[in-house]
Amino acid sequence: MTPEERCLHIDGLTPEGGLYTDTQRPVHPDANSSWQVGPEAWKLPTAVLDHLDALGGHLLAFYRALNLLYSQSWRGTQPGWVAEYLDRGKPEQVVALGRMNRFRQHLPNVIRPDLIPTREGMIATELDSLPGGIGFTGSLGQRYGSLGESIVGGADGMIAGYARMLAEAAGVENPVITIVVSEESAGWQPEMSWMAEQLRLRGLSAWVIAPEDVIFTEEGLFCDVEGGRQQIDLIYRFFELFDLKNIPKMDLILYAAKKNQVKITPPLKSYLEEKMGMGLLRYPSLQPFWKEHLGKDSISFLEATFPQTWVMDPTPLPPHAIIPGLTFKSRPLSGWHELATLGQKDRQLVIKPSGFSELAWGSRGVSIGHDMSETDWSNVVEGALAAFDETPHILQQFHNGATFPVEYYDFETRTMKGFRGRVRLQPYYFVVGGEARLSGVQATVCPPDKKLLHGMVDAVVLPCSVTGDQ
């Protein structure tokens, strides 16, 4: 096939809706896809793939240690401010759920960082345990795999990895699994319905339902699906914890979980979904804890991966104190309000909500310092500090992504075109047997004028393959 024919083949395999959501438009009336279609998968050298393989284990170790740190903090054997930070702005019900002994050891079973290849290395700007894109990335792998591409994890790697994770998390033979998608997350329902269909083709009883479709009895939770009413063994929650109050039958679902009548993954632990966790890794007073529970190798790996991250706590500092690691032109900052006075060239910084907010995902609420006027930046700084009690914000060092060439098919001119763009890599790890297993990687290549790298109509979105090169 020519590159044009490959692109048209890939687009022709795209179901109506493109990204499996009715919220995005096709790139052209003649296209099915709502992103730019490239002729081949994004090629990863062996050294990069080895790095991604190693990253999964380090991220799982980080989640395990962060879970322990929070538990020890609220129990009083680690500094109490850690739990206070991670619980800030959350209702009592959400905090209590995260502290239940029944769920004490539960960790995320899906891990997906957002990675930006830079000259300094691979930088993780986000860390998500409830990610979208599982079905979309799985479908991309299938489509490019049909062209003979050596897809990372295999052409069906995302489907197989997700299936193994769900089956193990259910903990019973022949489990009934429901992917419960809330109204707030409805944009991802079509891709998860596609994934559930693929799981059923593999013999796994998996269904996408809305929360209101859950049927409660004293024996447990049930759902009406093809083949009749079935008892639910596992809920894969595709809803955010900040949205609990808006989810129908949530109290009944939680009741069944507390009675061990149904399992839920990801765990109901809002503190594991806070971006500030990345910043806690570098807090000086926590270094003894991290050294004991992460070890030198993981700390070194994660410090090279996580950008410098600070929690924007407006509590006044003593005159002699400074914010550790926050220095400009060899001058340490001793208060957050000083950020507002920095010149544009010194504002290679990002401010974003830490979590537990509708603004904390999908690049919402993200402000890039050097891309704003002085007035706008000052307003963002002051607004973030004022919101601390309800929605803590973090400050991160901005890392400029390296650029790479990419080709795509232009449906308007019916020719191949290209540009040099910045790349976001999203590796998906499914936890099986206590290990984070890399099952697929999505690459989103955005035009160079885009500071925020995310799925957009201008981006070329591809699965990743292996080149074998170093």
Order of alpha helices (4+ residues) and beta strands (2+ residues): alpha-beta-alpha-alpha-alpha-beta-beta-alpha-alpha-beta-alpha-beta-beta-beta-beta-beta-alpha-beta-alpha-alpha-alpha-beta-beta-beta-beta-beta-alpha-beta-beta-beta-beta-beta
